[in-house]
Amino acid sequence: MPLSTTRAELDGYDATPDFVYAVSLLAAIESVTGQEGHASVLPFLGMARAELTDFGQRRPVYYLPIQVRDLRTGMDELDQRITALLDRSQVLQHSLRLDAARRLLRGGVTMIA
């Protein structure tokens, strides 16, 4: 099996725009305190973040400033983003993590439904 030697893959940083946006959106949703149901979805968001980032092994290069006005709308958009990442994923490990993140996120959505 060939081993990649690109610096980006060795140090764990991922500059893929879709990945950066998804992680940034997740962070923005986590910061929307004071909305009804926010406290109940935080554990799901934290677990989804852990899966999305492969427990810290895959990190965004930077975060984007994203405004989330409605918790449910933000979580629905994140679900769509993760689904799109999963559809395009060609790395099995990433696919498994994305699927787990999406299932966890959907568990949080049922908490506020």
N, C-alpha and C positions, 0 to 999 in steps of 0.2 A: 504494500500500500504506500503510495507516494506521500511524503510528508511536506507540507507547505512551509516555506521559509520566509513568507512575507511578514514584515514586522507587525502589521495590523492584526494578523491572525495569531501571532505569537504572544502579543501583550494583552489580548482580550478585548481591544477596543474595536467597535463596529461603527463605521461612518455611514452605513447604508441609510439613506434618507427616511425610508419607511420605518426602519427599526428605531432610529432616533426619534421620529415623531411619535411612535407608539409608546416608547418609554417616557417621553416628555408628557404625553397626554395622560398616562397613568399617574405621573407625579402631580399633574395639575388636578386630577380627580381626587387624589389623596389630600390635597390642600384645600378642598372646598368644604371647610368645616361649617357647622351651623345649619346645614340643610338636613331636613328630616330623613332619617335612615342612614346618614353618613357613618355614624359610629358602628352600625351593624355590618356595613360592607367593608370597613377597613381591614379586618382579618383576611377577607377574600382578596382584596386588592394587594395586600402584602404578599400573600402566597402566589398570586398571579405574577407579581413583579419578580419574585424569586425564580419562578419557572421561565418567565420571559427572558431574564438575564442569565439563565443557567446558573443560578445561585452565585452570581457575581463574576462568573467566568467570562461573560459577554457584557461589555459595558458600552454605553453610547459615548461618542467622542465629546459631545456637548448636549445641552438641553435646550429646547426651544421654548420661548415664552408662549404659553397657550392659556387662553381664558376659558374656563368652564363655568357656565352660568347655572346649569341644571345637572344634578347628579345623574339622573337616569339617562339624559341625552348624551352626556359624556361617556357613560358606561356602554351605551349602545354603539357609539362611534368607535370606542376602543375595541369592542367585539368585532366590528366590521374590519378594523385595521389588522387585528390579530388574524382573522380569517383570511384576509388578503395575503398576509405574510406566510401563512400556512400553505395557501394555494401555490405560492411561488417558491416555497422552500425546496431545496434540493439536497439538503443535509439532513440525514435521518435524525440525528440528535436534536437539531433545531426543530424539526417537525414534531417530535415527541414533546419537547418543551412547550412549543406553541399550542399544541393540542391541550396539554395540561393547563396552561395559562387560560385558555379560552373556557375550559370547563369550570375552572375556579371562578373566573369572572362571571360566568352565567349563574353560578351558585349565589354570588353576591346580588345579581340582578333579581333573583327570586326573593331575596330578603326585602327588597324595596318595592316589589310588585304588589 
